[in-house]
Amino acid sequence: MQKAGELVMAKTYLWIEDRKGKASYTFGISFMEQLCPDVIVESKKNNSELVKAVKALQDAENKYIIVFDNSFDNLQIVMEQKY
């Protein structure tokens, strides 16, 4: 719990659409451990759940890196983009 006058450090999250144990999640964990060990990698399980999480995001304190793989199975993402 935060105490009065205590400085809270912003966290950086990497949200990935792949499930834990899958290739892009494993790569994300390994890559971030080497490059930016303070970044917290979180799986959102699939494209739909990641899109829902991004749409519901109201956190202005922390930073979020959102990662989708470049694959033909991500047609839903293309359809949901706002231009």
PyMOL commands that place a pseudoatom at each C-alpha (Angstrom):
pseudoatom trace, name=CA, resn=MET, resi=1, chain=A, elem=C, hetatm=0, pos=[0.000, 0.000, 0.000]
pseudoatom trace, name=CA, resn=GLN, resi=2, chain=A, elem=C, hetatm=0, pos=[1.229, 3.463, -0.890]
pseudoatom trace, name=CA, resn=LYS, resi=3, chain=A, elem=C, hetatm=0, pos=[2.059, 5.767, 1.998]
pseudoatom trace, name=CA, resn=ALA, resi=4, chain=A, elem=C, hetatm=0, pos=[1.502, 9.523, 1.977]
pseudoatom trace, name=CA, resn=GLY, resi=5, chain=A, elem=C, hetatm=0, pos=[4.381, 11.333, 0.302]
pseudoatom trace, name=CA, resn=GLU, resi=6, chain=A, elem=C, hetatm=0, pos=[5.805, 8.123, -1.141]
pseudoatom trace, name=CA, resn=LEU, resi=7, chain=A, elem=C, hetatm=0, pos=[6.982, 8.384, -4.749]
pseudoatom trace, name=CA, resn=VAL, resi=8, chain=A, elem=C, hetatm=0, pos=[5.409, 5.752, -6.973]
pseudoatom trace, name=CA, resn=MET, resi=9, chain=A, elem=C, hetatm=0, pos=[7.481, 4.683, -9.959]
pseudoatom trace, name=CA, resn=ALA, resi=10, chain=A, elem=C, hetatm=0, pos=[5.599, 4.131, -13.194]
pseudoatom trace, name=CA, resn=LYS, resi=11, chain=A, elem=C, hetatm=0, pos=[5.794, 0.603, -14.556]
pseudoatom trace, name=CA, resn=THR, resi=12, chain=A, elem=C, hetatm=0, pos=[6.082, -0.454, -18.169]
pseudoatom trace, name=CA, resn=TYR, resi=13, chain=A, elem=C, hetatm=0, pos=[4.082, -3.415, -19.414]
pseudoatom trace, name=CA, resn=LEU, resi=14, chain=A, elem=C, hetatm=0, pos=[4.403, -5.354, -22.643]
pseudoatom trace, name=CA, resn=TRP, resi=15, chain=A, elem=C, hetatm=0, pos=[1.037, -6.861, -23.518]
pseudoatom trace, name=CA, resn=ILE, resi=16, chain=A, elem=C, hetatm=0, pos=[1.202, -9.703, -25.997]
pseudoatom trace, name=CA, resn=GLU, resi=17, chain=A, elem=C, hetatm=0, pos=[-1.622, -11.565, -27.727]
pseudoatom trace, name=CA, resn=ASP, resi=18, chain=A, elem=C, hetatm=0, pos=[-0.044, -15.005, -27.472]
pseudoatom trace, name=CA, resn=ARG, resi=19, chain=A, elem=C, hetatm=0, pos=[-0.650, -17.457, -24.628]
pseudoatom trace, name=CA, resn=LYS, resi=20, chain=A, elem=C, hetatm=0, pos=[2.034, -18.266, -22.074]
pseudoatom trace, name=CA, resn=GLY, resi=21, chain=A, elem=C, hetatm=0, pos=[4.275, -20.983, -23.456]
pseudoatom trace, name=CA, resn=LYS, resi=22, chain=A, elem=C, hetatm=0, pos=[3.679, -20.051, -27.094]
pseudoatom trace, name=CA, resn=ALA, resi=23, chain=A, elem=C, hetatm=0, pos=[6.512, -18.818, -29.320]
pseudoatom trace, name=CA, resn=SER, resi=24, chain=A, elem=C, hetatm=0, pos=[5.905, -15.057, -29.337]
pseudoatom trace, name=CA, resn=TYR, resi=25, chain=A, elem=C, hetatm=0, pos=[5.256, -14.955, -25.586]
pseudoatom trace, name=CA, resn=THR, resi=26, chain=A, elem=C, hetatm=0, pos=[8.438, -16.924, -24.885]
pseudoatom trace, name=CA, resn=PHE, resi=27, chain=A, elem=C, hetatm=0, pos=[10.364, -14.650, -27.254]
pseudoatom trace, name=CA, resn=GLY, resi=28, chain=A, elem=C, hetatm=0, pos=[8.905, -11.544, -25.581]
pseudoatom trace, name=CA, resn=ILE, resi=29, chain=A, elem=C, hetatm=0, pos=[9.960, -12.743, -22.131]
pseudoatom trace, name=CA, resn=SER, resi=30, chain=A, elem=C, hetatm=0, pos=[13.491, -13.657, -23.261]
pseudoatom trace, name=CA, resn=PHE, resi=31, chain=A, elem=C, hetatm=0, pos=[13.941, -10.470, -25.282]
pseudoatom trace, name=CA, resn=MET, resi=32, chain=A, elem=C, hetatm=0, pos=[12.735, -8.170, -22.510]
pseudoatom trace, name=CA, resn=GLU, resi=33, chain=A, elem=C, hetatm=0, pos=[14.808, -9.936, -19.843]
pseudoatom trace, name=CA, resn=GLN, resi=34, chain=A, elem=C, hetatm=0, pos=[17.915, -9.106, -21.886]
pseudoatom trace, name=CA, resn=LEU, resi=35, chain=A, elem=C, hetatm=0, pos=[16.957, -5.692, -23.239]
pseudoatom trace, name=CA, resn=CYS, resi=36, chain=A, elem=C, hetatm=0, pos=[14.687, -4.127, -20.607]
pseudoatom trace, name=CA, resn=PRO, resi=37, chain=A, elem=C, hetatm=0, pos=[14.425, -6.302, -17.490]
pseudoatom trace, name=CA, resn=ASP, resi=38, chain=A, elem=C, hetatm=0, pos=[12.077, -3.829, -15.789]
pseudoatom trace, name=CA, resn=VAL, resi=39, chain=A, elem=C, hetatm=0, pos=[9.373, -4.330, -18.439]
pseudoatom trace, name=CA, resn=ILE, resi=40, chain=A, elem=C, hetatm=0, pos=[6.611, -6.641, -17.219]
pseudoatom trace, name=CA, resn=VAL, resi=41, chain=A, elem=C, hetatm=0, pos=[5.450, -9.043, -19.952]
pseudoatom trace, name=CA, resn=GLU, resi=42, chain=A, elem=C, hetatm=0, pos=[1.806, -10.098, -19.740]
pseudoatom trace, name=CA, resn=SER, resi=43, chain=A, elem=C, hetatm=0, pos=[-0.137, -12.499, -21.937]
pseudoatom trace, name=CA, resn=LYS, resi=44, chain=A, elem=C, hetatm=0, pos=[-3.659, -11.498, -22.918]
pseudoatom trace, name=CA, resn=LYS, resi=45, chain=A, elem=C, hetatm=0, pos=[-4.211, -15.014, -24.355]
pseudoatom trace, name=CA, resn=ASN, resi=46, chain=A, elem=C, hetatm=0, pos=[-5.509, -14.020, -27.809]
pseudoatom trace, name=CA, resn=ASN, resi=47, chain=A, elem=C, hetatm=0, pos=[-6.288, -11.116, -30.121]
pseudoatom trace, name=CA, resn=SER, resi=48, chain=A, elem=C, hetatm=0, pos=[-9.805, -10.568, -28.801]
pseudoatom trace, name=CA, resn=GLU, resi=49, chain=A, elem=C, hetatm=0, pos=[-8.707, -10.406, -25.170]
pseudoatom trace, name=CA, resn=LEU, resi=50, chain=A, elem=C, hetatm=0, pos=[-5.858, -8.038, -26.004]
pseudoatom trace, name=CA, resn=VAL, resi=51, chain=A, elem=C, hetatm=0, pos=[-8.206, -5.724, -27.911]
pseudoatom trace, name=CA, resn=LYS, resi=52, chain=A, elem=C, hetatm=0, pos=[-10.644, -5.771, -24.960]
pseudoatom trace, name=CA, resn=ALA, resi=53, chain=A, elem=C, hetatm=0, pos=[-7.839, -4.979, -22.511]
pseudoatom trace, name=CA, resn=VAL, resi=54, chain=A, elem=C, hetatm=0, pos=[-6.607, -2.055, -24.612]
pseudoatom trace, name=CA, resn=LYS, resi=55, chain=A, elem=C, hetatm=0, pos=[-10.118, -0.648, -25.013]
pseudoatom trace, name=CA, resn=ALA, resi=56, chain=A, elem=C, hetatm=0, pos=[-10.696, -0.881, -21.249]
pseudoatom trace, name=CA, resn=LEU, resi=57, chain=A, elem=C, hetatm=0, pos=[-7.336, 0.657, -20.331]
pseudoatom trace, name=CA, resn=GLN, resi=58, chain=A, elem=C, hetatm=0, pos=[-7.722, 3.742, -18.128]
pseudoatom trace, name=CA, resn=ASP, resi=59, chain=A, elem=C, hetatm=0, pos=[-4.336, 3.712, -16.423]
pseudoatom trace, name=CA, resn=ALA, resi=60, chain=A, elem=C, hetatm=0, pos=[-2.526, 7.016, -16.966]
pseudoatom trace, name=CA, resn=GLU, resi=61, chain=A, elem=C, hetatm=0, pos=[0.262, 6.208, -14.496]
pseudoatom trace, name=CA, resn=ASN, resi=62, chain=A, elem=C, hetatm=0, pos=[1.983, 3.365, -16.334]
pseudoatom trace, name=CA, resn=LYS, resi=63, chain=A, elem=C, hetatm=0, pos=[3.223, 2.752, -19.876]
pseudoatom trace, name=CA, resn=TYR, resi=64, chain=A, elem=C, hetatm=0, pos=[1.990, -0.016, -22.144]
pseudoatom trace, name=CA, resn=ILE, resi=65, chain=A, elem=C, hetatm=0, pos=[3.639, -1.607, -25.164]
pseudoatom trace, name=CA, resn=ILE, resi=66, chain=A, elem=C, hetatm=0, pos=[1.041, -3.484, -27.204]
pseudoatom trace, name=CA, resn=VAL, resi=67, chain=A, elem=C, hetatm=0, pos=[2.314, -6.309, -29.434]
pseudoatom trace, name=CA, resn=PHE, resi=68, chain=A, elem=C, hetatm=0, pos=[0.479, -8.188, -32.161]
pseudoatom trace, name=CA, resn=ASP, resi=69, chain=A, elem=C, hetatm=0, pos=[2.284, -10.592, -34.433]
pseudoatom trace, name=CA, resn=ASN, resi=70, chain=A, elem=C, hetatm=0, pos=[2.187, -9.888, -38.156]
pseudoatom trace, name=CA, resn=SER, resi=71, chain=A, elem=C, hetatm=0, pos=[0.122, -12.842, -39.272]
pseudoatom trace, name=CA, resn=PHE, resi=72, chain=A, elem=C, hetatm=0, pos=[-2.841, -13.537, -41.501]
pseudoatom trace, name=CA, resn=ASP, resi=73, chain=A, elem=C, hetatm=0, pos=[-4.756, -14.908, -38.513]
pseudoatom trace, name=CA, resn=ASN, resi=74, chain=A, elem=C, hetatm=0, pos=[-4.963, -11.355, -37.170]
pseudoatom trace, name=CA, resn=LEU, resi=75, chain=A, elem=C, hetatm=0, pos=[-7.633, -10.168, -39.624]
pseudoatom trace, name=CA, resn=GLN, resi=76, chain=A, elem=C, hetatm=0, pos=[-9.748, -9.094, -36.652]
pseudoatom trace, name=CA, resn=ILE, resi=77, chain=A, elem=C, hetatm=0, pos=[-7.100, -6.542, -35.682]
pseudoatom trace, name=CA, resn=VAL, resi=78, chain=A, elem=C, hetatm=0, pos=[-7.099, -5.001, -39.145]
pseudoatom trace, name=CA, resn=MET, resi=79, chain=A, elem=C, hetatm=0, pos=[-10.887, -4.768, -39.046]
pseudoatom trace, name=CA, resn=GLU, resi=80, chain=A, elem=C, hetatm=0, pos=[-10.858, -3.009, -35.649]
pseudoatom trace, name=CA, resn=GLN, resi=81, chain=A, elem=C, hetatm=0, pos=[-8.271, -0.365, -36.525]
pseudoatom trace, name=CA, resn=LYS, resi=82, chain=A, elem=C, hetatm=0, pos=[-9.511, 3.203, -36.439]
pseudoatom trace, name=CA, resn=TYR, resi=83, chain=A, elem=C, hetatm=0, pos=[-8.152, 5.475, -39.119]
for i in range(1, 83): cmd.bond("trace and resi %d" % i, "trace and resi %d" % (i + 1))
show_as sticks, trace
zoom trace
